[in-house]
Amino acid sequence: MLKKLFFLLVFLLTQVYAKAAINKSSLVTSKNSNFSSKSATIFEENIVDSYLPSSTSYCVDEDFVDFSDWTDYGTQSNNAPTHYGLAAPCRKFSSSDYMITPLVDHPLTLQFHHDSNANGKSVTIEYQIGSNAWVTLYTFTTDKNGADETVDLTNIAGVDLSLETDVRFRFNGIVTENKKWYLDDVKISCNDPNDSDAYAANSTQPTGGIIDSMNDTSAEAVDVFAMTIYDQGTSDGLNTDVTNIQIKPYVTNTADWTDNIQGFVIKNGATVISPSAINITDNNIDFSFNTGDLVVPDNGYITLTFSVYLNTSNIEDGKILSFFVDADDNGFIADNNGTQFQTTFQNGDFNSNDFIIAVSATQLIFKQQPSFVNVSQVMTPSVTVNAVDANGNIDLDFNGTVSMSSSGTMTGDPMSVIATNGEVLFDNLVHTTIGSSFTLSATSSVLGSVVSKPFDVVNQTILEPGDLAILAVNTDIDNNPGGFSNGTGDQIAFVCFKDITPGTTIYFTDNGYERKYVDKWGGTEGVLTITRTNTTLPKGTVIVLETNANTNGNITSPDDFDVWTCGNIDTNWTKTALSGTSIGGFNLNSDDDIWIMQGGTWVNDTGHQSTYDGTVLYGWTESGWDDAAPDGTTDRGTKFSNMIPHTACFTTNAPSGDGKVKFNDPNDPDFSTSTNDQLD
């Protein structure tokens, strides 16, 4: 019995194997005269990749799951295992249906699987180049058992499609009668006809040395890097049309490129080559070129020299500039119509020599100007003087002696200090006599002298940011200003956390900072001052400035507003108000800003280039702080103000609506956290 079962099993296996062999052999033949005997042995199930050139890739590989880049007219999806190729789905064609592939360049072969419900029916495939007429490519006959086809596209009736671009193919229905056929697993292999043999390599490098900080124009550019770009002329007969070159910081580089480098001059021999763009970052520099501007001849080379010139400011004395080309991440690009660059340059990385940036001081400048100071007290912040070049860059090697003298009465005048890293710190300047518009003079035997801005020596309370704060603002109180009940009056309440001694002056302005120009103030609104007289005002006292009935709302005279403390007008103040042609005066709009300041000098300019060199103590806004840089052309209006740098902790951004402000920490209303940025 067991012997009979064994022979039965052998018989069945033999039949299965024979059937499989017959089915497989039916897939081998091709039916087109353009189909080479070698390609006829290629199956969809086992494509012989060595048949294709090494630069070949599949530019179309379609299984009809997602074919949105095809043109489809009338075909239907089909999931029947007897019809699809490697996997479902396939596309079913009726007599009038067709499908068009996406455009491809340099196609070599067309491969596809087909099946039908009838044998021996003719199906035509066509091709089109650009917008030319459709031309018959290949005709095959249908097979109910399914078949795979591969069409050689290098000789279609004398036409080599592998040399063409913008080629597409159309699969048509069976037009002779109403029979169906099925298409699946379409692959088009394509070849890039261009060589990828271009590369950059080391050339004779410029000798390393010094780059003076004043080399800040293209005419003063210094040679720092060289390279030779080769086209090996392997087979394509094409030039290398360079469209991008990339260089990176070498390991010895210590300079910040964006701070120090302004630009480059590039020469091919003696000819200047102008890039279309230079993108400088701290990690790399990309030089972009228009097509045709930088061409390496086929089987030739060019040698480029890169010369650098520096920015005028932010130059770092003693920093090193050095450059290299990263062979395996080179960032070089060539136009697609010519020879391409190697993915990894065959000669490896190469680099420049080191170039040291040198700042040579020619003058002294006041980095920190003197500020108004109380008599017999040390001036703060401390005055500092720097040794700089003509562009204001610090010479870190300067270690000479600088002496300081004053036009006022200064203890130890003149005071001498030795520079450290190009900077001189005067941290013990004391004046013993009250006066105004004094100046300091800093002198070096090598670099000459420089005179400071004016400052005052006073006997008053010196306030710092954080020593006062605005408590409440009302931009539309109805206190009958000018005899009109129109709600045009203003009221500002603030508190000082230091005693205010007689002689203390505080400034107020509703001019916006950077209304039109960088680091400049508006100039058509108001500036007020109040100066304490007679008695010291205790710290914690609430002070209120309020428009009175002498004006219709615009304060242009000290008589137009009052100072209130403890519910009464306080006469222990002298007042001023800015006035003049084109000055509207101090008058808060519902979306306005206020700045409180002390010391220094306000120089008004109705063209919105006003300057102030004192201490900004506090800011308040109803419209929100802006952050856009002014362009020097656009007047951004009375409500506009950028926040002054470093004042975020000493400002209030009022909520929308009436201008009534109180202390409120949005994160911790009980003020349990002391690190939040500001009080809103």
C-alpha positions as CSV (number, residue, x, y, z in Angstrom):
1,M,0.0,0.0,0.0
2,L,2.8,2.4,1.0
3,K,4.6,1.7,-2.3
4,K,1.5,2.6,-4.3
5,L,1.1,5.9,-2.5
6,F,4.8,6.8,-3.1
7,F,4.5,6.2,-6.9
8,L,1.3,8.3,-7.0
9,L,3.1,11.2,-5.3
10,V,6.0,11.1,-7.7
11,F,3.5,11.1,-10.6
12,L,1.7,14.2,-9.4
13,L,4.9,16.1,-8.7
14,T,6.1,15.3,-12.3
15,Q,2.9,16.7,-13.8
16,V,3.1,19.9,-11.8
17,Y,6.7,20.5,-12.8
18,A,5.9,19.9,-16.5
19,K,3.0,22.3,-16.4
20,A,5.1,25.0,-14.8
21,A,7.8,24.6,-17.4
22,I,5.3,25.0,-20.2
23,N,3.8,28.2,-18.6
24,K,7.3,29.7,-18.1
25,S,8.4,29.1,-21.6
26,S,5.3,31.0,-22.9
27,L,6.8,34.2,-21.4
28,V,10.2,34.0,-23.2
29,T,9.4,35.1,-26.8
30,S,9.0,38.6,-28.2
31,K,6.9,39.4,-31.2
32,N,8.6,42.6,-32.5
33,S,11.4,43.0,-35.0
34,N,12.8,45.8,-33.0
35,F,13.3,43.5,-30.1
36,S,16.8,42.1,-29.8
37,S,17.5,38.5,-29.1
38,K,19.4,39.5,-26.0
39,S,16.6,41.5,-24.6
40,A,14.1,38.8,-25.5
41,T,15.4,36.8,-22.5
42,I,14.5,39.5,-20.0
43,F,11.5,38.6,-17.8
44,E,9.5,41.0,-15.7
45,E,10.0,38.6,-12.9
46,N,13.8,38.5,-13.2
47,I,15.1,41.5,-15.0
48,V,18.8,41.2,-16.0
49,D,20.1,44.6,-14.9
50,S,23.5,44.0,-16.6
51,Y,21.7,44.4,-19.9
52,L,21.4,48.1,-19.1
53,P,24.3,50.6,-19.0
54,S,25.8,51.4,-15.6
55,S,24.2,54.9,-15.6
56,T,20.7,53.5,-16.3
57,S,17.9,54.0,-13.9
58,Y,14.1,53.4,-14.0
59,C,12.5,56.7,-14.7
60,V,9.1,55.0,-14.7
61,D,8.3,52.1,-12.5
62,E,4.5,51.8,-12.4
63,D,2.4,49.2,-10.6
64,F,-0.8,51.3,-11.0
65,V,-1.5,51.8,-7.3
66,D,-0.9,55.5,-7.7
67,F,-0.5,56.7,-11.3
68,S,-1.5,60.4,-11.0
69,D,1.3,61.5,-13.3
70,W,-0.2,59.4,-16.2
71,T,-2.9,60.4,-18.6
72,D,-5.8,57.9,-18.4
73,Y,-8.7,57.9,-20.8
74,G,-11.3,55.3,-19.9
75,T,-9.3,52.4,-18.5
76,Q,-10.5,50.6,-15.4
77,S,-8.8,49.0,-12.4
78,N,-8.8,45.2,-12.2
79,N,-7.7,43.0,-9.4
80,A,-8.2,39.5,-11.0
81,P,-5.1,37.3,-10.3
82,T,-5.4,35.9,-13.9
83,H,-4.8,39.4,-15.3
84,Y,-2.3,41.4,-13.2
85,G,1.4,40.9,-13.2
86,L,3.5,40.9,-10.0
87,A,0.6,42.3,-7.8
88,A,-2.8,43.8,-8.1
89,P,-4.1,46.0,-9.5
90,C,-3.7,46.2,-13.3
91,R,-5.5,48.4,-15.9
92,K,-8.3,47.1,-18.2
93,F,-8.5,48.5,-21.7
94,S,-11.6,48.5,-23.9
95,S,-11.5,49.4,-27.6
96,S,-11.4,53.2,-27.3
97,D,-9.4,53.4,-24.1
98,Y,-5.8,54.6,-23.9
99,M,-3.1,55.6,-21.3
100,I,-0.1,57.9,-21.7
101,T,3.0,57.7,-19.6
102,P,4.7,60.8,-18.0
103,L,7.4,62.5,-19.9
104,V,10.9,60.9,-19.7
105,D,14.3,61.8,-21.0
106,H,16.7,59.4,-22.8
107,P,14.6,56.2,-22.5
108,L,16.5,52.9,-23.2
109,T,13.9,50.2,-22.8
110,L,10.2,49.8,-22.2
111,Q,9.0,46.8,-20.2
112,F,5.4,45.8,-19.3
113,H,3.2,42.8,-18.5
114,H,0.0,42.2,-20.5
115,D,-3.0,39.8,-20.5
116,S,-6.2,39.4,-22.4
117,N,-9.5,37.6,-22.6
118,A,-8.6,36.7,-26.2
119,N,-5.6,35.4,-28.1
120,G,-4.0,37.0,-31.2
121,K,-5.5,40.5,-31.1
122,S,-3.3,43.3,-32.1
123,V,-2.4,46.2,-29.7
124,T,-0.4,49.2,-30.8
125,I,2.0,51.3,-28.6
126,E,3.0,54.7,-29.9
127,Y,5.6,57.3,-28.9
128,Q,5.7,61.1,-29.1
129,I,8.8,63.4,-28.8
130,G,7.9,66.8,-27.5
131,S,4.7,68.1,-29.2
132,N,5.4,66.1,-32.5
133,A,3.0,63.7,-34.0
134,W,2.4,60.2,-32.4
135,V,4.4,57.5,-34.1
136,T,3.9,53.7,-33.9
137,L,6.5,52.2,-31.6
138,Y,5.5,48.5,-31.2
139,T,2.6,46.2,-32.0
140,F,2.1,43.0,-30.0
141,T,-0.6,40.3,-30.0
142,T,-2.6,39.4,-26.9
143,D,-2.1,36.2,-25.0
144,K,-4.8,34.7,-22.6
145,N,-1.9,33.2,-20.6
146,G,-0.3,36.6,-20.1
147,A,3.1,37.7,-21.3
148,D,5.9,40.1,-20.5
149,E,7.5,42.4,-23.2
150,T,10.7,44.4,-23.4
151,V,11.2,46.9,-26.2
152,D,14.6,48.2,-27.1
153,L,14.2,51.9,-27.7
154,T,17.6,52.6,-29.2
155,N,16.5,51.8,-32.8
156,I,12.9,52.4,-33.6
157,A,12.9,52.5,-37.4
158,G,16.2,54.3,-37.3
159,V,15.3,56.6,-34.4
160,D,17.3,56.3,-31.2
161,L,15.0,57.5,-28.4
162,S,17.8,57.3,-25.8
163,L,19.1,60.5,-27.4
164,E,15.8,62.3,-27.0
165,T,14.2,64.3,-24.2
166,D,10.5,64.9,-23.4
167,V,9.4,61.4,-24.7
168,R,6.1,59.7,-23.7
169,F,4.4,56.5,-24.7
170,R,0.7,55.7,-25.4
171,F,-0.9,52.3,-24.8
172,N,-4.1,51.9,-26.9
173,G,-7.1,49.6,-26.8
174,I,-7.9,46.8,-29.2
175,V,-9.5,48.8,-32.0
176,T,-10.5,46.0,-34.4
177,E,-13.2,44.5,-32.1
178,N,-14.6,44.8,-28.6
179,K,-12.0,42.7,-26.8
180,K,-10.3,43.5,-23.5
181,W,-6.6,43.5,-22.5
182,Y,-4.8,44.2,-19.3
183,L,-1.7,46.2,-18.6
184,D,0.6,46.1,-15.5
185,D,4.2,46.5,-14.2
186,V,5.3,49.2,-16.7
187,K,9.0,50.0,-16.4
188,I,11.0,52.5,-18.5
189,S,14.7,52.5,-18.1
190,C,16.5,55.8,-18.8
191,N,20.1,56.8,-19.3
192,D,21.9,60.0,-18.4
193,P,24.0,60.6,-21.5
194,N,26.3,63.0,-19.6
195,D,29.5,61.9,-17.9
196,S,30.0,62.6,-14.2
197,D,33.7,62.9,-14.4
198,A,34.3,66.6,-13.5
199,Y,36.0,67.3,-10.2
200,A,37.9,70.1,-8.3
201,A,41.4,69.6,-7.0
202,N,44.2,71.4,-5.2
203,S,46.1,74.1,-7.0
204,T,49.1,76.2,-5.9
205,Q,47.7,78.0,-2.9
206,P,48.3,81.7,-2.1
207,T,50.9,82.1,0.6
208,G,49.3,82.6,4.0
209,G,49.7,85.9,5.9
210,I,47.9,89.0,7.2
211,I,44.7,90.5,6.0
212,D,44.4,94.1,7.2
213,S,41.0,95.0,8.6
214,M,40.9,97.9,6.2
215,N,40.8,95.6,3.2
216,D,37.1,96.3,2.9
217,T,36.5,96.8,-0.8
218,S,36.7,94.5,-3.8
219,A,39.6,96.5,-5.1
220,E,41.5,95.6,-1.9
221,A,40.6,91.9,-1.9
222,V,43.4,89.5,-0.9
223,D,44.1,86.2,-2.6
224,V,43.2,83.4,-0.1
225,F,42.3,80.2,-2.0
226,A,42.8,78.5,-5.4
227,M,41.5,75.4,-7.1
228,T,41.6,73.7,-10.5
229,I,38.4,72.2,-12.0
230,Y,38.9,69.4,-14.5
231,D,36.6,67.9,-17.2
232,Q,38.2,64.5,-18.0
233,G,36.5,64.3,-21.4
234,T,35.6,60.6,-20.9
235,S,32.9,60.1,-23.5
236,D,30.1,62.7,-23.7
237,G,32.0,65.3,-25.7
238,L,30.4,68.0,-23.5
239,N,31.8,70.9,-21.5
240,T,31.2,71.3,-17.7
241,D,29.0,74.3,-17.2
242,V,29.6,75.2,-13.5
243,T,26.5,76.6,-11.7
244,N,27.6,76.3,-8.0
245,I,30.9,76.1,-6.0
246,Q,30.9,75.5,-2.3
247,I,33.8,76.0,0.2
248,K,33.8,75.3,3.9
249,P,35.8,76.5,6.9
250,Y,39.0,74.5,7.3
251,V,39.9,73.1,10.8
252,T,42.3,76.0,11.5
253,N,39.6,78.6,10.8
254,T,38.5,80.6,13.9
255,A,36.8,83.6,12.3
256,D,33.0,84.0,12.2
257,W,32.4,84.3,8.4
258,T,29.2,86.2,8.5
259,D,30.7,88.8,10.8
260,N,34.0,89.2,9.0
261,I,33.6,88.4,5.3
262,Q,31.9,91.0,3.1
263,G,32.6,89.4,-0.3
264,F,34.9,87.7,-2.8
265,V,36.5,88.4,-6.2
266,I,36.9,85.3,-8.4
267,K,39.4,85.1,-11.2
268,N,39.9,82.5,-14.0
269,G,43.4,83.4,-14.8
270,A,43.3,87.2,-15.2
271,T,39.6,87.3,-16.0
272,V,37.2,88.2,-13.3
273,I,34.2,85.9,-13.0
274,S,31.1,87.4,-11.4
275,P,28.8,85.0,-9.6
276,S,25.1,85.6,-9.8
277,A,25.0,85.3,-6.0
278,I,27.2,84.6,-3.0
279,N,25.6,83.1,0.0
280,I,27.9,83.5,3.1
281,T,27.1,81.5,6.2
282,D,29.3,80.4,9.1
283,N,29.2,76.8,7.8
284,N,29.8,77.3,4.1
285,I,29.9,79.7,1.2
286,D,28.0,79.0,-2.0
287,F,29.0,80.8,-5.2
288,S,26.2,80.6,-7.8
289,F,26.8,81.2,-11.5
290,N,24.5,81.7,-14.4
291,T,24.6,79.1,-17.2
292,G,27.5,79.8,-19.5
293,D,29.4,82.2,-17.1
294,L,31.9,79.6,-15.8
295,V,32.6,76.8,-18.3
296,V,35.3,74.1,-18.2
297,P,36.0,72.8,-21.7
298,D,35.6,69.1,-22.5
299,N,38.8,67.3,-21.7
300,G,40.2,70.5,-20.2
301,Y,40.5,72.5,-17.0
302,I,40.4,76.0,-15.5
303,T,42.2,77.4,-12.4
304,L,40.3,79.8,-10.1
305,T,41.6,82.2,-7.5
306,F,39.4,83.4,-4.7
307,S,40.2,86.8,-3.1
308,V,38.4,88.0,0.0
309,Y,37.5,91.4,1.3
310,L,36.2,92.2,4.8
311,N,33.2,93.8,6.4
312,T,33.7,97.3,7.8
313,S,32.4,96.4,11.3
314,N,32.4,93.5,13.7
315,I,35.9,92.5,12.6
316,E,37.6,90.2,15.1
317,D,41.3,91.0,15.5
318,G,43.6,88.0,15.4
319,K,41.0,85.6,14.0
320,I,42.1,83.1,11.3
321,L,40.4,82.6,7.9
322,S,41.0,79.3,6.1
323,F,39.0,77.4,3.6
324,F,38.6,73.9,2.1
325,V,36.7,71.8,-0.4
326,D,35.0,68.8,1.1
327,A,35.5,66.0,-1.5
328,D,32.7,63.7,-0.5
329,D,30.2,66.5,0.3
330,N,31.4,69.0,-2.1
331,G,28.2,71.0,-3.1
332,F,29.5,71.6,-6.6
333,I,26.8,71.7,-9.3
334,A,26.9,71.7,-13.1
335,D,24.2,72.4,-15.6
336,N,22.3,69.3,-16.6
337,N,23.1,69.8,-20.3
338,G,26.8,69.2,-19.8
339,T,29.2,67.0,-17.9
340,Q,28.4,66.5,-14.2
341,F,30.6,66.6,-11.1
342,Q,31.7,63.5,-9.4
343,T,29.8,62.6,-6.2
344,T,33.2,62.3,-4.5
345,F,36.1,64.2,-5.9
346,Q,38.8,61.7,-6.8
347,N,41.8,63.6,-5.4
348,G,40.1,64.1,-2.0
349,D,39.8,67.2,0.2
350,F,42.1,70.3,-0.3
351,N,42.5,73.5,1.7
352,S,44.0,77.0,1.8
353,N,46.7,78.3,4.0
354,D,45.9,80.4,7.1
355,F,45.2,84.2,6.9
356,I,45.2,86.2,10.1
357,I,42.9,89.2,10.3
358,A,44.8,92.2,11.8
359,V,43.3,95.4,13.2
360,S,45.8,98.2,13.6
361,A,44.4,101.1,15.7
362,T,44.6,104.6,14.4
363,Q,42.4,106.4,16.9
364,L,40.6,106.4,20.2
365,I,36.9,106.4,20.7
366,F,34.6,106.5,23.7
367,K,32.9,103.1,23.8
368,Q,30.9,104.1,27.0
369,Q,30.3,107.9,27.0
370,P,30.2,109.7,30.4
371,S,26.7,110.2,31.9
372,F,25.3,112.8,34.3
373,V,26.5,112.1,37.8
374,N,25.9,113.4,41.3
375,V,28.6,115.6,42.7
376,S,31.3,113.6,44.7
377,Q,30.0,110.3,43.5
378,V,31.7,107.8,41.1
379,M,30.4,108.0,37.6
380,T,28.4,105.0,36.5
381,P,28.4,103.3,34.2
382,S,32.2,103.4,34.0
383,V,33.6,105.3,31.1
384,T,35.5,103.1,28.6
385,V,37.8,104.0,25.7
386,N,38.8,101.7,22.8
387,A,41.7,101.8,20.5
388,V,40.2,101.2,17.0
389,D,40.9,101.4,13.3
390,A,39.1,103.9,11.0
391,N,36.0,101.6,10.9
392,G,35.8,101.3,14.7
393,N,37.2,97.8,15.0
394,I,39.1,97.1,18.2
395,D,42.9,96.5,18.1
396,L,43.3,93.8,20.7
397,D,47.0,94.1,20.6
398,F,47.0,97.7,21.8
399,N,48.3,98.0,25.4
400,G,49.4,101.6,25.6
401,T,48.6,104.1,28.3
402,V,45.6,106.5,27.9
403,S,45.1,109.5,30.1
404,M,41.8,111.1,31.0
405,S,41.2,114.7,31.8
406,S,37.9,116.7,32.4
407,S,36.8,120.2,31.7
408,G,35.1,120.0,35.2
409,T,36.7,119.5,38.5
410,M,37.7,115.8,38.6
411,T,39.7,114.1,41.4
412,G,43.1,112.9,40.2
413,D,42.9,114.8,36.9
414,P,44.5,113.7,34.6
415,M,44.0,110.0,35.3
416,S,46.1,107.4,33.4
417,V,45.3,103.8,32.8
418,I,47.0,101.0,30.7
419,A,44.9,99.4,28.0
420,T,44.0,95.7,28.1
421,N,43.0,94.1,24.8
422,G,42.6,97.5,23.2
423,E,40.2,98.8,25.9
424,V,40.7,101.2,28.8
425,L,38.4,101.3,31.7
426,F,38.0,104.3,33.9
427,D,36.0,103.1,36.9
428,N,36.8,105.8,39.5
429,L,35.9,109.1,37.9
430,V,34.6,111.6,40.6
431,H,33.7,115.2,40.1
432,T,33.6,117.6,43.0
433,T,31.9,120.6,41.5
434,I,28.3,121.0,40.2
435,G,28.1,122.1,36.6
436,S,26.7,121.4,33.1
437,S,28.1,120.5,29.7
438,F,31.4,119.2,31.0
439,T,33.5,117.0,28.7
440,L,36.2,114.3,29.1
441,S,39.3,114.1,26.9
442,A,41.1,110.8,26.4
443,T,44.7,111.0,25.1
444,S,47.3,108.5,23.8
445,S,50.8,109.4,22.8
446,V,50.4,107.1,19.8
447,L,46.7,107.6,18.8
448,G,46.0,111.2,19.7
449,S,43.0,112.5,21.6
450,V,39.2,112.3,21.6
451,V,36.6,114.4,23.3
452,S,33.5,112.9,24.9
453,K,29.9,114.1,24.7
454,P,28.8,116.7,27.2
455,F,27.6,115.6,30.7
456,D,26.3,117.3,33.8
457,V,27.4,117.1,37.4
458,V,24.4,117.5,39.6
459,N,23.1,117.1,43.1
460,Q,20.0,115.0,42.6
461,T,18.6,111.5,42.9
462,I,20.2,109.3,40.2
463,L,17.6,106.8,39.0
464,E,18.2,103.5,37.3
465,P,15.8,101.3,35.3
466,G,13.6,99.7,37.9
467,D,13.6,102.7,40.2
468,L,10.2,103.8,39.0
469,A,7.1,102.4,37.2
470,I,3.9,103.6,35.6
471,L,0.9,102.6,37.6
472,A,-2.0,103.9,35.5
473,V,-2.7,105.9,32.4
474,N,-5.8,107.5,31.1
475,T,-5.6,109.0,27.6
476,D,-9.1,110.5,27.6
477,I,-10.0,112.0,30.9
478,D,-12.8,114.6,30.9
479,N,-11.2,117.3,33.0
480,N,-12.4,120.1,30.8
481,P,-9.1,120.9,29.1
482,G,-9.4,124.2,27.3
483,G,-13.0,124.6,28.5
484,F,-14.2,121.7,26.3
485,S,-15.9,118.6,27.8
486,N,-14.5,116.4,25.1
487,G,-12.4,113.9,27.0
488,T,-9.1,115.0,25.5
489,G,-7.1,115.2,28.7
490,D,-4.3,112.9,29.8
491,Q,-3.3,111.5,33.1
492,I,-0.2,109.5,34.0
493,A,0.4,108.0,37.4
494,F,3.8,106.6,38.4
495,V,5.7,105.7,41.6
496,C,9.4,106.1,42.4
497,F,11.1,103.6,44.7
498,K,13.8,106.1,45.7
499,D,13.5,109.4,47.6
500,I,13.5,112.3,45.0
501,T,15.7,115.0,46.2
502,P,15.6,118.6,45.0
503,G,17.3,119.1,41.7
504,T,16.1,115.7,40.3
505,T,14.9,116.0,36.7
506,I,12.7,113.5,34.9
507,Y,11.9,113.5,31.2
508,F,8.6,112.3,29.6
509,T,8.0,111.8,25.8
510,D,5.2,110.3,23.6
511,N,7.6,110.3,20.6
512,G,8.1,106.8,19.3
513,Y,11.6,105.2,19.2
514,E,12.7,104.2,15.6
515,R,9.5,105.8,14.1
516,K,11.4,106.2,10.8
517,Y,15.1,105.8,11.3
518,V,17.3,103.3,13.2
519,D,18.2,104.4,16.7
520,K,16.4,107.7,16.3
521,W,13.3,109.1,17.8
522,G,10.2,110.8,16.4
523,G,10.1,114.6,16.7
524,T,6.6,116.0,16.2
525,E,5.1,114.9,19.5
526,G,5.9,116.2,23.0
527,V,8.8,116.2,25.5
528,L,8.1,117.2,29.1
529,T,10.4,117.7,32.1
530,I,9.7,118.0,35.8
531,T,12.4,119.0,38.3
532,R,12.0,118.6,42.0
533,T,12.4,121.8,44.2
534,N,12.5,122.7,47.9
535,T,11.7,119.4,49.6
536,T,12.6,115.7,49.2
537,L,9.7,113.6,48.0
538,P,9.6,110.2,49.9
539,K,10.0,107.0,48.0
540,G,6.7,105.2,47.3
541,T,4.8,108.5,46.7
542,V,2.4,108.3,43.7
543,I,3.0,111.1,41.3
544,V,0.4,112.1,38.7
545,L,0.9,114.3,35.6
546,E,-2.4,115.7,34.4
547,T,-3.5,118.0,31.6
548,N,-5.3,121.1,32.9
549,A,-7.8,123.6,31.5
550,N,-5.2,125.8,29.9
551,T,-5.0,123.6,26.8
552,N,-7.3,121.7,24.4
553,G,-5.3,118.6,24.9
554,N,-1.8,119.4,23.4
555,I,0.8,120.2,26.0
556,T,3.2,122.8,24.5
557,S,3.7,124.9,27.6
558,P,4.6,124.1,31.2
559,D,1.3,125.9,32.1
560,D,-0.7,123.2,30.3
561,F,-0.2,120.5,32.9
562,D,0.0,120.0,36.7
563,V,1.9,117.6,38.9
564,W,-0.2,116.0,41.7
565,T,0.9,114.1,44.8
566,C,-1.4,112.8,47.6
567,G,-4.5,114.3,45.9
568,N,-3.2,117.8,45.6
569,I,-1.3,119.9,43.1
570,D,2.3,119.8,44.2
571,T,4.0,123.1,43.5
572,N,7.5,121.8,44.5
573,W,8.3,121.2,40.8
574,T,9.5,123.2,37.9
575,K,8.2,122.2,34.5
576,T,9.1,122.5,30.8
577,A,7.3,121.5,27.6
578,L,8.8,121.2,24.1
579,S,7.2,123.6,21.5
580,G,7.9,125.0,18.1
581,T,7.0,124.7,14.4
582,S,5.7,121.3,13.4
583,I,5.6,120.1,17.1
584,G,2.1,119.1,18.1
585,G,3.0,118.7,21.7
586,F,2.5,116.0,24.3
587,N,-1.0,114.5,23.8
588,L,-1.6,110.8,24.3
589,N,-3.8,109.1,21.7
590,S,-5.7,106.0,22.7
591,D,-3.0,103.8,21.1
592,D,0.1,105.9,22.1
593,D,3.4,105.2,23.9
594,I,5.2,106.9,26.8
595,W,8.9,106.8,27.7
596,I,10.3,108.1,31.1
597,M,14.0,109.1,31.1
598,Q,16.6,110.9,33.1
599,G,19.8,112.8,32.4
600,G,21.5,113.3,29.0
601,T,20.3,115.6,26.3
602,W,17.2,115.5,24.0
603,V,18.0,117.0,20.6
604,N,14.7,117.3,18.7
605,D,14.3,116.9,14.9
606,T,10.9,117.1,13.3
607,G,12.1,114.9,10.5
608,H,12.1,112.1,13.1
609,Q,15.8,111.9,13.7
610,S,15.7,113.1,17.2
611,T,18.4,111.8,19.6
612,Y,18.7,111.2,23.3
613,D,21.8,110.1,25.2
614,G,20.5,109.8,28.8
615,T,19.0,106.9,30.7
616,V,15.7,105.3,29.7
617,L,13.9,104.3,32.9
618,Y,10.5,103.0,31.8
619,G,8.2,102.5,28.8
620,W,4.5,102.1,28.4
621,T,2.4,101.3,25.3
622,E,-1.3,101.0,24.5
623,S,-0.7,99.8,20.9
624,G,1.9,97.1,21.6
625,W,5.7,97.3,21.0
626,D,6.7,96.9,17.4
627,D,9.8,95.0,16.2
628,A,10.2,95.8,12.5
629,A,13.4,97.7,11.6
630,P,12.7,101.2,10.1
631,D,13.6,101.7,6.5
632,G,14.5,105.4,6.7
633,T,11.7,106.3,4.3
634,T,8.3,105.3,5.8
635,D,6.9,107.4,8.6
636,R,5.1,104.8,10.7
637,G,3.0,107.2,12.6
638,T,2.5,108.5,16.2
639,K,1.5,105.2,17.7
640,F,4.6,103.4,16.5
641,S,7.5,102.6,18.8
642,N,10.0,99.9,18.9
643,M,11.1,98.7,22.3
644,I,14.4,100.2,23.3
645,P,17.1,97.4,23.6
646,H,17.5,95.9,27.1
647,T,14.3,97.5,28.5
648,A,12.0,94.5,28.3
649,C,11.9,94.2,32.1
650,F,11.1,97.9,32.5
651,T,8.1,98.3,30.2
652,T,4.3,97.8,30.2
653,N,2.3,96.6,27.3
654,A,-1.3,97.7,28.1
655,P,-4.3,95.5,27.2
656,S,-6.5,96.8,24.4
657,G,-9.3,99.2,25.4
658,D,-9.0,102.1,27.8
659,G,-5.5,103.0,28.9
660,K,-5.7,101.8,32.5
661,V,-2.7,99.8,33.6
662,K,-1.9,97.8,36.8
663,F,0.8,95.4,37.8
664,N,-0.1,91.9,36.7
665,D,2.1,88.8,36.4
666,P,0.1,86.6,33.9
667,N,1.9,83.5,35.1
668,D,2.1,84.0,38.8
669,P,-0.4,86.6,40.0
670,D,1.0,86.3,43.6
671,F,4.5,87.3,42.2
672,S,6.0,84.0,43.4
673,T,8.3,83.9,40.4
674,S,10.8,86.8,40.0
675,T,12.2,85.8,36.6
676,N,9.3,86.7,34.3
677,D,10.3,89.2,31.7
678,Q,8.0,92.1,32.3
679,L,4.9,93.3,34.1
680,D,1.7,93.6,31.9
